[in-house]
Amino acid sequence: MRKIYTIVLIICALYNLNWAQTGIMPTGDAGNLLSGEHTPVIWSGAGVINGAGNNYTTTWQQIGSSPFSSAVLNNNIAVYDPEKFTLTLKLSCYGAGDSARISQAIFSMAFDTTAAAAWTADSTNVFIKSGNYNHPLYGQGLYEVLADTARRWDYPLRVVRGGFIRFIFSTTTSDSVNVSWTLWGEH
């Protein structure tokens, strides 16, 4: 057992030396590489859906390595290597007397932020949609509308590839809706 432990330490040291020589890995030591997979990566933002027929689309968030991203950004995300994603949502009313509702929420993925966005072939990237109580994925990846402003809501997401992710939220109310979101990426 001691030999295996020693071999693992030597391999980690060699990887660390290689990254230190190239100057690509800013964190610089094997400890960061080993502990990075135990630390969540957190992205967050907020925006407004300006009533029915409008969307709030987030900016692209880098969740994995991409051939179109810089070496430093790719290596930074590789330290954490997020594989499991959970989105936390909090709604609030835009004005007095307004109602708050997300009628549909979608995430799209891409390797390049200027390329066409990709969807999963089974449409599991649509995770909130009105009228889905009887859908076979309801409660497993497809959820009914969110209209509660009193609490935060967690949605497990089935993200099938790295690169970049963004969210698109829409409402069927005539009122504007404030959306606050936090994406948790864990290994």
C-alpha positions in Angstrom: 0.0 0.0 0.0 2.9 2.3 0.8 4.4 1.8 -2.7 1.1 2.8 -4.3 0.9 5.9 -2.2 4.5 6.8 -3.1 3.8 6.3 -6.8 0.7 8.5 -6.7 2.7 11.3 -5.0 5.4 11.0 -7.7 2.9 11.2 -10.5 1.2 14.3 -8.9 4.6 15.9 -8.5 5.5 15.2 -12.2 2.2 16.8 -13.3 2.8 19.8 -11.1 6.4 20.2 -12.4 5.1 20.0 -16.0 2.5 22.7 -15.4 4.9 24.9 -13.5 7.4 24.8 -16.3 4.8 25.8 -18.9 3.4 28.6 -16.8 -0.1 27.6 -17.7 -1.3 26.4 -14.3 -1.7 29.4 -12.0 -2.5 27.4 -8.9 0.8 25.7 -9.1 0.8 22.8 -6.6 -0.5 19.2 -6.4 -2.5 20.1 -3.3 -4.7 22.4 -5.3 -5.2 19.8 -8.0 -6.1 17.2 -5.4 -8.5 19.4 -3.4 -10.0 21.2 -6.4 -12.4 18.3 -7.1 -13.8 18.6 -3.6 -14.6 22.3 -3.9 -17.7 23.5 -5.7 -17.5 26.1 -8.5 -20.2 28.7 -8.1 -21.6 31.0 -10.8 -24.4 33.5 -10.1 -26.4 36.3 -11.7 -29.7 38.1 -11.9 -31.9 39.6 -14.5 -35.4 40.6 -15.5 -38.0 38.9 -17.7 -39.9 41.8 -19.2 -43.3 40.1 -19.3 -44.9 37.5 -21.6 -43.2 37.0 -24.9 -39.8 38.1 -23.5 -36.8 36.1 -22.2 -34.0 36.6 -19.7 -30.9 35.0 -21.2 -27.8 34.7 -19.0 -24.3 35.1 -20.3 -22.3 32.0 -21.1 -20.6 30.4 -18.1 -17.5 28.2 -18.7 -18.2 24.9 -17.0 -15.5 22.8 -18.8 -12.5 22.8 -21.1 -13.1 24.2 -24.6 -10.9 24.3 -27.7 -12.0 27.9 -28.1 -11.0 29.1 -24.6 -7.6 30.3 -23.3 -5.2 27.7 -21.8 -5.4 29.5 -18.5 -9.2 29.4 -18.3 -9.3 25.8 -19.4 -6.7 24.8 -16.8 -8.5 26.8 -14.1 -11.8 24.9 -14.7 -9.9 21.6 -15.0 -8.7 21.9 -11.4 -12.4 21.7 -10.3 -13.7 19.5 -13.1 -17.4 20.0 -12.3 -19.6 17.1 -13.4 -22.8 17.5 -11.3 -24.8 20.7 -11.7 -27.5 22.2 -9.6 -29.3 25.5 -10.3 -30.8 27.5 -7.5 -33.5 30.0 -8.4 -35.1 32.8 -6.5 -38.0 34.9 -7.9 -39.1 38.3 -6.9 -41.7 40.7 -8.2 -40.5 43.6 -10.3 -43.2 46.1 -9.1 -45.8 46.5 -6.4 -48.8 44.2 -7.1 -46.9 42.2 -9.7 -46.9 38.4 -9.9 -43.7 36.4 -10.4 -43.6 33.3 -12.5 -41.2 31.3 -14.6 -43.2 29.4 -17.2 -40.2 27.8 -19.0 -36.5 27.4 -18.3 -34.0 26.0 -20.6 -30.2 25.6 -20.6 -28.1 25.3 -23.7 -24.5 24.2 -24.1 -21.7 25.1 -26.5 -18.0 24.6 -27.0 -17.7 28.1 -28.4 -19.8 31.0 -27.2 -20.3 32.3 -30.8 -21.5 28.9 -32.2 -25.0 27.7 -32.3 -26.2 26.4 -29.0 -26.7 22.6 -28.5 -29.6 20.8 -26.9 -29.8 17.3 -25.5 -31.5 14.9 -27.9 -34.0 13.9 -25.2 -34.8 17.6 -24.4 -33.8 17.3 -20.8 -32.2 20.7 -21.1 -35.8 22.0 -20.8 -36.1 21.7 -17.0 -39.2 23.9 -16.3 -42.3 23.9 -18.5 -45.9 24.6 -17.9 -48.3 21.7 -17.9 -45.9 18.8 -17.2 -47.5 17.1 -14.2 -48.2 14.0 -16.3 -44.9 14.0 -18.2 -42.8 10.8 -17.4 -39.7 13.0 -16.5 -41.7 15.2 -14.0 -39.9 15.2 -10.7 -36.8 13.7 -12.3 -35.6 16.5 -14.6 -38.7 18.3 -15.9 -40.6 20.4 -13.4 -43.8 22.4 -13.3 -43.8 26.2 -13.3 -42.1 28.2 -10.6 -44.3 30.9 -9.1 -43.3 31.0 -5.4 -41.3 34.0 -4.2 -41.0 32.9 -0.6 -38.2 30.4 -1.0 -35.2 29.3 -3.2 -35.6 26.3 -5.5 -32.9 23.8 -6.5 -33.0 22.1 -9.9 -30.6 19.2 -10.6 -29.5 19.5 -14.2 -28.5 16.8 -16.7 -25.5 18.5 -18.4 -23.9 16.1 -20.9 -20.8 18.0 -22.0 -18.4 20.7 -20.9 -17.5 24.0 -22.6 -20.1 26.7 -21.8 -23.7 26.8 -20.5 -26.3 29.5 -20.4 -29.9 29.7 -19.2 -33.0 31.1 -20.9 -36.0 32.0 -18.6 -39.5 33.0 -19.9 -42.8 33.9 -18.3 -46.5 33.9 -19.4 -47.4 36.8 -17.0 -47.8 40.3 -18.3 -45.7 41.5 -15.3 -41.9 41.7 -15.3 -40.2 39.1 -13.1 -36.8 39.3 -11.3 -34.8 36.1 -11.5 -31.7 35.5 -9.3 -29.8 32.3 -10.0 -26.8 30.4 -8.7 -25.2 27.5 -10.5 -23.3 24.9 -8.4 -20.8 22.7 -10.2 -19.3 19.8 -8.2 -17.1 16.9 -8.9 
